[in-house]
Amino acid sequence: MALLARDFYERDPVEVARELIGKYLVRRTSQGLCSGAIVKTEAYLQTPSC
């Protein structure tokens, strides 16, 4: 399982959201590893402020 590089996230939010489906979040804790699969995402486009 490879880490996603920063440039993965520096793209169109809709594209990133689609590609995150099926990826895993993994966190190391004092009790061991905790992980879960991403099964749903949302994407928001930021509009320029006036």
C-alpha positions in Angstrom: 0.0 0.0 0.0 1.6 3.3 -1.1 1.1 6.7 0.3 -0.6 9.3 -1.9 1.7 12.2 -2.8 0.6 15.8 -2.3 0.2 16.3 -6.0 -2.6 13.7 -6.0 -4.7 16.2 -4.1 -3.7 19.3 -6.1 -6.1 18.5 -8.9 -9.7 18.9 -9.8 -11.7 18.1 -6.6 -14.2 16.0 -8.5 -11.5 13.9 -10.0 -9.8 13.4 -6.6 -13.0 12.5 -4.9 -13.7 9.8 -7.5 -10.2 8.3 -7.2 -10.3 8.2 -3.4 -13.1 5.6 -3.5 -11.6 2.3 -2.5 -8.5 3.8 -0.9 -7.7 3.2 2.7 -7.1 5.6 5.6 -4.5 4.1 8.0 -3.5 5.5 11.4 -0.9 4.2 13.8 -2.0 4.4 17.4 -0.4 3.3 20.7 -2.6 0.2 20.4 -1.6 -0.7 16.8 -2.9 0.1 13.4 -6.4 1.3 12.7 -7.7 1.4 9.1 -10.9 1.8 7.0 -11.8 1.9 3.4 -13.2 5.1 1.8 -16.6 4.2 0.3 -18.2 7.6 -0.1 -16.8 11.1 -0.9 -18.0 14.6 -1.6 -16.3 17.3 -3.7 -16.7 21.0 -3.4 -15.5 23.6 -5.9 -14.2 26.8 -4.4 -15.5 29.9 -6.2 -13.4 33.0 -6.3 -14.5 35.7 -3.8 -15.4 39.2 -5.0 
